[in-house]
Amino acid sequence: MVTNRSVRVILEAVRALAGGAVLGFALAAAAAAADAGGAVAGVAATGTAAADKPTSGSGTWQKHEYSFVSMGFTSTYSCEGLADKLKILLLAAGARTDAQAHSGACPSDFGRPVKLARADLVFYTLVPDSREADGPQTDGAWHTVVLSSRSPREIKVGDCELVDQFRAQVLPLFATRNLVDQTTCVPHQDSGSVINLKFETFTAVAQPKRP
């Protein structure tokens, strides 16, 4: 037999369960709102950090001399051909326009491909607000460089190992930031190789005359 008291007990139990569900939902909603607020704050902080990076400034030219020896397996260069490719990469990376690349001590005749081809590089890079570099200051700015097949147009898939070696040995002499390297080189074949190198480099707004 169901009494009035039994009905009241059942109703109170139902209200308690309902209240708990509402409370749980409220807590879950509050937690979700807090997470969303934190995400928004994180995005705002990231945006602020990105905005804080300078896009321009003054810099000083710094001279570099480097002897480059090709170590790739896929493509073989003459010393003159290697020098030509390296000058293209130097200028693309932001070197001053008077960059020089000459064939080094080469064991073969002029224009003949050879293993371990050598080229001697002389070039200037712009260093932001550097007290260590010698020379007059000039206005500079950061700009994005993308090296890939046909960018510059003289670079081909067969130059993959050359670009990768340039990144490892020569690019550290430049002022760069935000480097993303997704280059993949397959030795002894072009198939499967991908040149995909992206970075920001600091270069002169207007190229000055040689000091």
C-alpha positions as CSV (number, residue, x, y, z in Angstrom):
1,M,0.0,0.0,0.0
2,V,1.4,3.4,-1.0
3,T,1.0,6.1,1.7
4,N,1.2,9.8,1.4
5,R,4.5,9.7,3.3
6,S,5.9,7.2,0.7
7,V,4.9,9.6,-2.1
8,R,6.6,12.5,-0.4
9,V,9.8,10.4,0.1
10,I,9.8,9.4,-3.6
11,L,9.2,13.1,-4.7
12,E,12.1,14.3,-2.5
13,A,14.4,11.7,-4.0
14,V,13.5,12.7,-7.5
15,R,14.1,16.4,-6.7
16,A,17.5,15.5,-5.2
17,L,18.5,13.6,-8.3
18,A,17.3,16.4,-10.6
19,G,19.1,18.9,-8.5
20,G,22.3,16.9,-8.7
21,A,21.9,16.6,-12.5
22,V,21.4,20.3,-12.8
23,L,24.4,21.0,-10.6
24,G,26.5,18.6,-12.6
25,F,25.5,20.3,-15.8
26,A,26.2,23.7,-14.4
27,L,29.7,22.6,-13.2
28,A,30.4,21.1,-16.6
29,A,29.3,24.2,-18.4
30,A,31.5,26.3,-16.1
31,A,34.5,24.1,-16.8
32,A,33.8,24.3,-20.5
33,A,33.6,28.1,-20.3
34,A,36.9,28.3,-18.4
35,D,38.6,26.1,-21.0
36,A,37.3,28.3,-23.8
37,G,38.4,31.4,-22.0
38,G,41.9,29.9,-21.5
39,A,42.0,28.9,-25.2
40,V,41.0,32.5,-26.2
41,A,43.6,33.9,-23.9
42,G,46.2,31.5,-25.3
43,V,45.4,32.6,-28.9
44,A,45.6,36.2,-27.8
45,A,48.9,35.7,-26.1
46,T,50.3,33.9,-29.3
47,G,49.0,36.7,-31.4
48,T,50.7,39.3,-29.1
49,A,54.0,37.3,-29.2
50,A,53.9,37.2,-33.0
51,A,53.0,40.9,-33.2
52,D,56.0,41.7,-30.9
53,K,58.5,40.4,-33.5
54,P,60.1,43.3,-35.3
55,T,59.6,43.4,-39.1
56,S,62.4,45.9,-39.8
57,G,65.3,47.6,-38.1
58,S,68.9,48.7,-38.7
59,G,71.7,46.3,-39.4
60,T,75.4,46.0,-40.2
61,W,77.0,44.1,-43.1
62,Q,79.2,41.2,-42.1
63,K,81.7,39.6,-44.5
64,H,82.0,35.8,-44.9
65,E,84.5,33.6,-46.7
66,Y,83.6,30.0,-47.1
67,S,85.1,27.1,-49.1
68,F,82.2,24.7,-50.1
69,V,82.8,21.1,-51.2
70,S,79.8,19.3,-52.7
71,M,79.1,16.0,-50.8
72,G,76.0,14.8,-52.6
73,F,75.5,11.4,-54.2
74,T,72.8,12.2,-56.8
75,S,74.0,15.1,-58.8
76,T,77.6,15.7,-59.9
77,Y,78.7,19.3,-60.7
78,S,81.6,20.9,-62.4
79,C,83.4,23.4,-60.1
80,E,82.1,26.2,-62.3
81,G,78.5,24.8,-62.3
82,L,78.7,24.4,-58.5
83,A,79.8,28.0,-58.1
84,D,76.9,29.2,-60.3
85,K,74.3,27.2,-58.2
86,L,75.7,28.5,-54.9
87,K,75.6,32.1,-56.1
88,I,71.9,31.7,-56.9
89,L,71.3,30.3,-53.4
90,L,73.3,33.0,-51.7
91,L,71.3,35.8,-53.4
92,A,68.0,33.9,-52.8
93,A,68.9,33.7,-49.1
94,G,69.5,37.4,-48.8
95,A,73.2,37.9,-49.4
96,R,74.3,41.3,-50.7
97,T,74.1,41.6,-54.5
98,D,77.9,41.6,-54.8
99,A,78.2,38.0,-53.6
100,Q,81.0,36.1,-55.3
101,A,81.2,32.3,-56.0
102,H,84.3,31.0,-57.8
103,S,85.4,27.5,-58.7
104,G,87.9,26.2,-56.3
105,A,90.9,23.9,-56.8
106,C,89.3,21.4,-59.3
107,P,91.0,18.2,-60.5
108,S,89.1,18.1,-63.8
109,D,89.0,20.2,-67.0
110,F,86.8,23.3,-67.2
111,G,83.1,22.4,-67.2
112,R,83.6,18.7,-66.5
113,P,81.5,17.2,-63.6
114,V,83.6,15.9,-60.8
115,K,83.0,14.3,-57.4
116,L,83.8,16.6,-54.5
117,A,83.5,19.8,-56.6
118,R,84.7,22.8,-54.8
119,A,83.7,26.5,-54.8
120,D,85.0,29.5,-52.9
121,L,82.4,31.9,-51.6
122,V,82.8,35.6,-50.5
123,F,79.6,37.3,-49.5
124,Y,78.1,39.8,-47.0
125,T,75.0,39.2,-44.8
126,L,73.1,41.8,-42.9
127,V,73.1,41.4,-39.1
128,P,70.4,43.1,-37.1
129,D,71.7,45.7,-34.6
130,S,75.1,44.0,-34.3
131,R,78.0,45.6,-32.6
132,E,80.4,42.8,-33.6
133,A,80.1,43.3,-37.4
134,D,82.2,45.9,-39.1
135,G,80.9,48.4,-41.6
136,P,78.2,51.1,-41.9
137,Q,74.7,50.5,-40.8
138,T,71.8,50.3,-43.2
139,D,68.0,49.8,-43.0
140,G,66.9,46.2,-43.1
141,A,63.7,44.2,-43.0
142,W,62.7,40.6,-42.6
143,H,61.2,38.8,-45.6
144,T,60.1,35.3,-46.3
145,V,62.2,33.0,-48.6
146,V,61.0,29.7,-50.0
147,L,63.4,27.4,-51.7
148,S,61.9,24.6,-53.7
149,S,62.1,23.0,-57.2
150,R,62.1,25.9,-59.7
151,S,62.2,28.5,-56.9
152,P,64.6,30.0,-57.8
153,R,63.9,28.8,-61.3
154,E,67.5,27.5,-61.8
155,I,67.0,25.0,-58.9
156,K,65.8,21.5,-59.8
157,V,64.9,18.4,-57.9
158,G,68.4,17.0,-58.6
159,D,69.8,19.9,-56.5
160,C,68.1,18.5,-53.4
161,E,71.3,17.4,-51.6
162,L,73.0,20.7,-52.6
163,V,70.2,22.7,-51.1
164,D,70.2,20.6,-47.9
165,Q,74.0,21.0,-47.6
166,F,73.6,24.8,-48.2
167,R,71.1,24.9,-45.3
168,A,73.4,23.0,-43.0
169,Q,76.6,24.8,-43.7
170,V,76.0,28.2,-45.2
171,L,72.6,29.4,-44.1
172,P,73.7,29.6,-40.4
173,L,75.9,32.5,-41.5
174,F,72.7,34.5,-42.3
175,A,70.4,36.2,-39.9
176,T,67.3,34.0,-40.1
177,R,64.3,33.0,-38.1
178,N,61.2,30.8,-38.3
179,L,62.9,28.1,-40.3
180,V,60.8,25.2,-41.5
181,D,62.6,22.5,-43.3
182,Q,60.6,19.8,-45.0
183,T,63.2,18.8,-47.5
184,T,63.6,15.1,-48.2
185,C,66.5,13.9,-50.4
186,V,66.7,10.3,-51.7
187,P,70.3,9.5,-52.6
188,H,71.1,8.3,-56.2
189,Q,67.7,9.3,-57.6
190,D,65.4,12.2,-58.1
191,S,62.2,10.3,-57.6
192,G,60.9,10.8,-54.1
193,S,63.1,13.8,-53.4
194,V,61.4,17.1,-52.3
195,I,63.0,20.5,-51.8
196,N,60.9,22.5,-49.4
197,L,62.8,25.0,-47.2
198,K,61.1,28.1,-45.8
199,F,62.6,30.8,-43.6
200,E,62.7,34.5,-42.9
201,T,65.9,36.4,-43.6
202,F,67.1,39.9,-42.7
203,T,68.1,41.8,-45.8
204,A,68.7,45.4,-46.8
205,V,65.7,47.5,-47.7
206,A,67.8,49.3,-50.3
207,Q,71.1,47.6,-51.3
208,P,74.0,50.0,-50.6
209,K,77.3,50.3,-52.4
210,R,80.2,48.2,-51.3
211,P,81.9,49.8,-48.3
